[in-house]
Every structure is written in C-alpha cells, then in structure tokens.
Amino acid sequence: MNTKVEPSMTQLAKDSLKRVLPNAQALALAVIVLVVFLLIYFLADLLMPVFASIVLAYLLDGLVVKARKYKIPRLPAVYLVFTGFMACLGFFLFVLMPMITDQAIQLVQRFPAILQRLQMEVLRLPELYPKFFSESGIQNAVTAIQTELLTYGQNVLSLSAASVVGIVSAMIYLFLVPMMVFFLLKDKPTLLNWLGQFMPRDRLLTERVWLEVDTQLGNYVRGKFAEILVLWLASYITFFAMGLNYAMLLSVLMGVSVIIPYVGATLVTFPVVAVAFFQWGLEGDQFMVLMIAYAIIQAIDGVVLVPLLFSEAVNLHPIAIIVAILLFGGLWGFWGVFFAIPLATVVKALLSAWPRIGDVVKQVG
C-alpha cells in the first residue's frame, strides 16, 4: 500500500529557494550585492570619502591600464596618472572654481534686478495680449512667485550658517581623498588579493557579471566625461564670442547638466534665457541669435554626441533612466543622482545574467 506523503513547509521553502537561487554561484552573487548595498546605504555618511576615493581610483585605473599597454611599468604609470589627476584637481580648485564663484556672486547680486525686469515684462502681458491674460491673474502669479522666491532666499540664508562645517568637511576631503586614491592605485593588486580571501570560492557568475558591468561602466564614464568637456568648451566659446555675461558659469552649468539626462538640459535653460534677456532684452537680434545658437548646441549634443560617444555604452530605456534617478536620488541625494545611470547599469547587468544561470551550471559541470 502506497502512502502519499504531503511535502512539509520546510521542503516547499527549500524548493522555492532553489528555483530562485538554483546554485551556489547565484547565492554568492546575491550575498555580495546585498552586502555592498547595505554597506553603502548605512555607512554612506561615515565612509563617503572612502567611497569617493574608490570611485576615483576605479576611473583612474583605466588610464593606468592604457599606459601599461605602452610597456610602462605599473608603478611609473600610477605616478604619471596620479600627477595628471592632481594637476586637473589643482586647475579646478585654483583656476576654474574662483572664476565660477566670482561670476556666481555677481549673478546673485544682480538677481533682484533680473527679477524686477522679468516682473515688468510679465505685467505687460495683459496690455499686449488682453484676450489671453488678465491683469488680476498676472498679479496673483507674480505675488505667488515673489513669495516662493522669498522663502527660498530665507532657506539659503539659514543654510549658510552651516557653511563653516561644510568648508571643514571639504578641506578634509581634499586631504584624505587624493591620498587614498594614490594608495588604492599603487596597492591595487595587494588589496584585491586581500579582499579575495573574503570572497566565495565558487564565484564564476560574479566575475562574469563584474566583467560586463566593468565594460559598460567604462564606456559610459568615458563617454560622459567627453560629452561634458565638449559641451562645456562649445558653450563657453559661443557665449564668450557673443559677449554674454557669466559665460564661464553658464557654460560649466551646461556641461554639468548632462549628468542628469533630460532634466539637466531643461533646468539649465532657465538661467541662460534669464541672463540673455536681462542683458539684451527682446528688442535686439542678439537674444534671438543666442537662443538659436543654444538650441543648435543642445541639438548637436542629442543627435551627434550622444550616439557617437555612447554607441558602445549600455542601452537603457528613458523610463529606466528616470526611475533610476528617482530611486537612487531618493536614497543618496545628489550622489545618488550623480551615479544613477552607472548604478542602473549594474542592475541591468545583474538582471541580464540572472536568467542564464543554467549556462554557468553546464560550464561548471
């Protein structure tokens, strides 16, 4: 007589777990991803200099690898790349930052005059287009905008009280981060061997996912830095040639705006339009010429630069990019937005590798 044994809850749980994590390599990958995520999530504030140093060292290590292709030993290549990094950092801190800061201060000082000019033009709309705008509606809108700007200004002033702490933190970063970057580059093989002691032995899947992520991140980062540089230089040459005020500040903003896809280009349009309008008004041709030049630069960036620079980079759907910006920005603020697309490439690589776990089992077997 055969007796049918009902499966226990424990056995059902084990079977379900095997369907989700069918082998030890998948389990090792899941544990590594979970540990890294928890470390970043809970220790981001405490270990931000360490995380920043790791990211910079990872980016610079690509240059070290390229230098080694020209038969340069690793240690001289590290010194060469790190010297270039410090030279770029010095240019940014002592040349570019003072120019940007000076122009930003001038723009803030003239901001009330710009708002007054814009208010006068807005109040003229009921006279020019009485069918579309009412005087009471425009006045209410102007009052609401003034209230919001006053609140924003008060918040900025309240945050300035903590500026001393921010300066001290920045000084610590400027000392610690370059030092850690140098040692991470110099002692990379030793550090990787030490870290490998804590990694699972059966990690073929993890290594394959990392190779895919490394390739995608390298393509993305190289393309993004090239895009920022080209857009910054093209914008600065255009603004400077046309005599636009705050040319360096606005061109830097245009370069940095590509870090946040779709949103950045929209946000940077407002200061460019406001400065050009305050400087030239709508009567002359200079304002319209600048707007056409600005539109051409943005069009070249979207139609030429992005397909050319990111042809080998990861292909993410626009919805995936927006979701990544919202998700990681909500978790880690500015740095989450900054690294949203690289983090999205990691998630994409994990999802792409996960259904092919059976192939890894066949290779191992």
N, C-alpha and C positions, 0 to 999 in steps of 0.2 A: 504494500500500500504506500503510495507516494504522498508525502506530506508537503504541501506548499508553504514555504516559509516567507512571510512578509518581510521585505527589507526594512531594516531599522533606520531611524532618523540619522544616525551617525553614518551609515553606509550611503544613504541618499546624499548627505552633505559631502562625503568624500567623492562620490560620482560627479556631483555638480562642480566641485572644485577642480576635478580632473578635466572636465570639459572646458573650464575657463583657463586653467593653468595646466596644460596637458603634460608638461615635462619640467625637469629641474632648471633648464635654461630660462624658460619663461618665468618661473618663480624667482630666479636670481635677478632677472631684469626688472620685475615688478618691485622687488625689495630695494634694489638700487635706486630706482626712480622715486619710490616713496621716501626713502631716507634723505635723498638730495632735496626733495621738495620740502620736507619737514624742517631740515636744517635752514634752508633759505627763508621759509615762512616765519619760523620762530626766532631765528637769530639774525635776521636781515639788519636790524638796527644796530646790534652789537658788533657784527662782523662785516659791516658794509665795506670798510677799507680792504679787507681780505678778499671779498667777492669782486670788488672793483679791480684789485691787483690781478686776480686770476683771469678776469676777462681781458684786461690789457695784455697780460703775458701770453694768453692764448692768441690774441690778434698779432702780436709782435713775433711770436714763434713762427708764423707763416713766412715772415721776412727772413728769419734765421734759416729756415729750411731752403728758401730760394737762394740765399747766399752760399749755403753748403753745396748747391749744385754747381757752383763755380769753383769747386775744390778749396773753399775756405774752411779751415777747421772750425769746429763748433764754438770754442771759446772766443777766438777773434771775431767770429760772426756775431756772437752775443754782444760783445763790446761795441762793434760797429752799429748794430741795430739800436742798442740802448742809447748810444751817443746821439743818433739821429732822433730818437724819441725825446730825449732831454732837450735837444735843440728846438724841436717843434713845440714842446711844452714851454720853453723859455720865450719863443716868439709869441705864443698865445697869451702868456701871462704879462709880458713886459712891453709888447708892441700892440697886439690886437685888442686885448682887454682894456687898456687905457683909452684907446680910440672909441671903442664901443661904449664904455662907461661915460666918457665925456659927451658923446652925442646923445646918449640916453638921458643924461641930466638936462641937457639943453632941450630935448623934446618934452620932458616932464615939465620944465619951467614954462614952455610955450603951450602946454596942453590947455590951460584955461582959455587962451586966446583962440586956439583952434576950435574949441567947443563953442565959444561965442560966435565965431564966424559960421560954423555949421548951423547954430541955432537961428541966426539971422536968415540964412538961406532957406531953412526949413519953414520959418514963419512966412516967407514969401510965397509958399506953395498955394495957399488959398487965393491969393491975388492972381497968380499965373494960371492956375487950374481950378477955378471955383466949382466945377462940376464934380471933381474927384476928391477934393479936400475941403473940409470945413475949418473955420478958424478955431472953434472950441475944441475940436478933435485934435488938431495940431498942437494947441496949447497944452492940452492934457498929456499928450505924448511927450512933449518937451519937459513938462514938470516931472513926469514919471522917470524919464531918463536922467534928469538932474538929481533926483532923489537917489537913484541907484548908483550914480557916479559918486555922490557924496558919501554914501555908505561904503562904497569900495575904497574911497580915499581914507576913510577912518580906519578901515581894516588894515590898509597898508601901513598907516602910521602906528597902529597897535603892534603890528608885526615887526616894525623897525626897532622896538625895544629889545627884541631878541637877536638883533643883528650882531651884537658882540659875541654871543655864543656861536653864531654861525661863522664868524670870522675865525674864532679859535679852532673850531672844527675843521675849517678849510685849511688852516695852517698845519694841523696835524695830518690831514690827508696829503698835503703837498710834501710832507717829510716821509710819511710811512709808505704811501703807495709806490712812489718810484723805487724806494729801497726794496720793497717786497717784489716788485716787478723784476728787478735785476736778479734777485736770488732765485725767483721762480724760473727765469730763463736759464740762468747759469747751472742750476742744480736740477733741471727737469728730469734727466734720466734717473738720478738718485731718488727724487721724490716719487716718481712713478713706480719704481721698484718697491719703495716702502709702502705705497698705497696698495700695490698689488697683493701684499700679504693679507690684506683685509677683504679682498675680493673673492667671490666663489671661484673654485677651480673650473667648474663647468659654465663657462661664460661666452661660448661661441656666438650666441644670439646677441648678447650685449655688445660684443665687439663689432658685430656686423651692423647693428643699429647705430653705434657710435661712428663708424666709418661713413655711413650715409648722412648722419647729422653733421659730421665734420665737413664733408664735401659741400653740403647745402649751406651751412653757415659761412664757410669760407667764400663761396660765390656771392652770397648775399652781402656780407660785410664789405668785401672789396668793391662790389658794385655800388653799395650805398655811400661809401666814402668818396668814390669817384663822382657820383651824382652830386653830393654836397659840394665838392670842390668846384665842379664845372658850373653849377647853378650859382654859387657864390661869386665866382670870378665874372661870369657873364652878366650877372645883375649889377655888380659893382662897376664894371666898365660902362654899362649902359647908363646907370644913374649918375655916375661921375661925369660922363661926357655930356649929359643933358643938364648938369648943374643942379641936380636935386639935392635938397638938404638931407643930412643924415644918411648919406649914401652908404657908408660902411655899415652902420647899424641895420639899415633896411636890407642890404644885400646879405648880411650874416643871417638875419631872420629868414630870408628866402631860402638860404642854404639849409638851415636847421629845420625848416618846415617840412622837408621831405622825410624826416624821421617818422612823422605821423602821417601815414598815407591818407589822402582825401581831405582829412580835417585840417592838416597843416597849411595846405595851399589856400584853403578858404580863409583861415584866420589871418594869414599874413597879408591878404589883400586889403583888409581894412586900414592898417597903418600906412601902407603905400598910397592908397587913394586919399586918405586924410591929409597926409603931408603934402602931396602934389596939389590937392585942392587948396589948402591954406597958402601954399607958395605962389600958385599961378592963377587960381580961380578957374571958372569955366569959360571966360570970355576969349582967352588966347588959344593958340594952337598947341602950346607946349603940353598942357594937361592931356589933351586927346592923343598926342604923339606918344607920350609916356605910357598911357593906358594901352595903346596898340603894341608898343614895344614889350610891355609887361605881359600882355596876352600871348605874344609870339614866344617869349621865353618859356612861359608855362606850357604852351603847346609843344614846343620842341622837347621839353622835359618829358612830357607824357607820351609823345608819338615817336620820338627818336631815341632819347637817352635811356628810358626805362626798358624798351625792348632790346636795345643794343647791349646794355650793361647787365641785364638780368636774364639773358637768353638761357644761361646755364643754371640759373638760380632756381630755388624751389618755386613751384607754381601754386600759389594759394588763391583761392576764390576771394573776391572782395568781401563777401559776408564773413568768411573765416577770419580775414584781417580785422574787420570791425569788431567781431566777437572777441578776438584775442586782445585788442586794445582795451575794450571794456573790462574784460575779465582780469587780465594781469595789471591793468591800471588801477582797478579797484583793490587788488591785493597789495601792490607795492608802490602805488602812487606814480611819480614821474619816472622812476627807473623801470616800473612795470610797463609803462607806455613805451619807453625807450627800447626795451628789449622784447616788446610784444611779438614782433614778427620772428626774430630768432627763436623765441620760446615756442611759437606756433609751429616752426619747422621741426622742432624736437617732437612735439606731439604728433605731427604728421608722419614723421619717420617711425615712431612707435606704432601708430595705427597701421602704417603700411607693412611693417614687419610682422605684426601680430598674426594675421591670417596665414602666413607662410611658415608657421612654427613646425608643421609637419615635414616640410622640406629639410629643416635642420635635424629632425629626428632621423630621417633617412640618411643624411650625410654622416651623422654620428654612428648610426648602425652599420 
